[in-house]
Amino acid sequence: MLISLHHLLFVLLPAALAVRMLLKTRPSALDMAHGITRFCLGFGKWVLLVDPLWHLAAMVFRGGPESLSGSVAWMGFLAQLLSLHFAFTSAGDLLAGLGEMFGFKVADSVQEALTLRRFTQGKWLRLIALLLVATVVAVLAQTASFGDTWQHLQAMFVAPAKTTATVFQQERVWTDFNALTLFGAFMCLIALPHSRDFLREPAPWKAVICLVIFTLAVAMLWAHAAPMS
């Protein structure tokens, strides 16, 4: 997956942009700048939040109910919920950003569908309810068992007895900055505005923030990429 992201970012995207500019009229400078910042924001969210949160959820739910503790079950469920939320918003950012970079506008209805706004109308309670349903479905897909899914959900409220497996899994989950990533994602969820609203009024400091996020994401990609033999 990391190699494919490298190819997308450093090979396919520049080549596609070059071909696009040769075949059609170049987009306006303002549209291009807005598209680049939106793309950088979406790419950064995907690499810095979606990937590690999904990995954390997979580590929890594929470990089986016998390795669960109460805190591990909660961390896995929240990681799955937050990764789904940011996956939807990142997809909307990437598509809208690429659209402006290539000279076409992605319809607002498509962006709202990708970011779930079309189904929640921006209401927090509706968003959380939809994400809860989607998270349970995702947990079921990860465990591939109704029984295991039920035991995972039950462990969030009734802590299982401690065993060697639960202690080992708890140590794995609480290391490697997982708790910090989860906390950061939760703060982004409740404190940050929607990307389209944030970038509606152009400002240099907003572009700087998006480029910093993009730079951190690229650094993380290179740091986690397997060395080529």
N, C-alpha and C positions, 0 to 999 in steps of 0.2 A: 504493500500500500504506500509506504514511504517513497519507493522508487517511482511509482506512478505519479505521486504528487510532485516529485522533483521534475519529472518529464513534463507534466502539465504546466508547471510554473516557469520553467527555464527553457523549454523547447517548443511545446505545442502552442502555448499562448503567444509568445513573441512572433512565431511563424504565422499564426493565424491573423494577428494584428497587421503584420506586414502585407500579407496578401489582401486583406480587407482594404487597406489604404491604397493599394495599387489598383484595385478593381472599382472602387467607388470613391465618391467625394469624402474627404476627411471630415470627421465630426468637428463641431466647434470646440474651441479650447476649453470653454466652461463645461461643456458636456463631457469632454474627455477627462478633465480634472475631477469632476464629480464622479464619473464612472470608476476612475482609478481608486479614489478614496473609498468608495462603497465596496469595490472588490477587495481592497486591502483589509477593510474591516471584516468582511465576511470570511475571507481566508484566514485571518488571524483568529477569529472566534472558532472556526472549525478545528484548527491545529491546536490551539491553546486550551480549548474547553471540550469540544465534542469528542475528539479522539481519546484524551485521557479519561474523561468521564465514562465513555463507553467501555473502555478497557477495564476500568474499576468495576463497573456493573457486571461485565462478563466474568471477571475473576470471582465475584461473589456468587452469581447465580449458577455458574457452571461448576462451582465447587461442591454442589450438592447440599441438601438440608442438614446432613450430619455434621457439616463444618460451620454451622451458623451460630452466632451469638446475637443478642438483641441489637447491639451497636453495629455489627456487621450487616445485619439484615436492613437496618435503616439506611446505612451508608450506600448499600447496593441499590436500594429502591430510589433514594434521592438522586444518586448518580445517574440512574436510568432515566428518571423524569427530566433532570436538567439537561442531559445529553440530547434527549428528544427535542426539548424546547429550542436549544441552540442549534440543533441540526436543521430545524425548520427555518429559523431566522437567518442562519448562515446561507442556506440554499437561496432564500429570497435576496440576500445581499449580493451573492455571487452572480446570480442571473441578472439582476438589475444593473450591477456594475459592468458586467460583460456587455450587456445591451447598449449602454451608453458609450462604452469604449468602441463598440463596433458600429455605432451610428443608428441604432434603433431603440425605441423606448418600449420597455416591458410594461404592459397594461397594469394599472393599479389593482384591478381585480385579480390578476395573476399573482402579484406580489402579496396581496392580502390573503389569498388562498395558501400560498407557500408559508407565510408567517402565522397562519391560523387566525388572523384578524377577521377574515370573512366569516368564520364560524363562531367567533366569540364576540365580535363587535367591540373589541378593546376592553371588555369587562373581565376583571381579574378572576372573579368566581367562576365564570364560564371557561376561562383559560385553564385554571387549575383543574376543574372537573374534566375537561377534555384531555389534559395531560395525564391525569390519574388513570383514565380509561386506557389511553394509549400505552402508559407504562405497564399496566397489568398485562396487556396483550404482548408487549415486548418481553416481559418476564416469562410469560408462557412460551414464547418463541425461543427464548434462551434456554429454558429448562426442558422444553419438549415434553412436559408432563403436567397434567392438572394436579396430581397429588403433590409433586415437588413445589409447584407454584403456590398451592394453598399452605404448605408448610413454611415456605419463605415468608408469605404474608403474615401467617400466624406468629412467626418468630419475632416480628416487629412489636408485638404486644404481649406475648408470653415468652419470656426468655427461656431457651432450652437449657438443659443441664450442661455444665462445662465438661469438655473432654479434651484430650490432647489435640484432636482435629480442630475444635473450635478455637483453642488458644493459638494454634499455629496460624489458622486463617485470620484471626484478629490481628496478629502481628504483621501479616502480609498486607492487610488492608490499611492499617494505620501507619505504614511506612511509605517511603517514596513520594512524599508530598501529596498523598491522596486527600488527606483531610484539608490541607491548604487549598488544593484545587477545588474541592467541593464547597468550601467556604467562599472562595472567590467567585465561583459560578453563582452561588446563591445571592451574593451581594450584587452581581451584575443583573440578575433577574429582577430584583426589587428596586434597584437604584438607577439603572441606565434607561434612557428613553429608547424608543424604537429607532432603528437606524435611519429610516426614511425621514422621520421627524428631526433627528439629530443633525442630518446633513442637508435639510431643506434650505437653510440659510448658509451660504458659503462663508467660511472664515478660515484664515491661515492656521489658527491654533487647532481647529478640527482636523485639518489635513495632516498636521504634525502628529496628532494623537493616532490617527489611522496608520500613518507610516511607521510610527514606533511599534504599534501592535503587529503590523506586517513584518517588521524586522525581527521582533521577538519570535514570531511564528517560524520564519525562515531559519533562524538560529536553532530553534528546537528541532526542526526537520533535519538539519545537518548534524546536530548532536546525536540524534537517535538513528540516523541512517547507518545501516550495516556497512562496514568497510568493504570496498571492492577488492576481490582477490586478483 
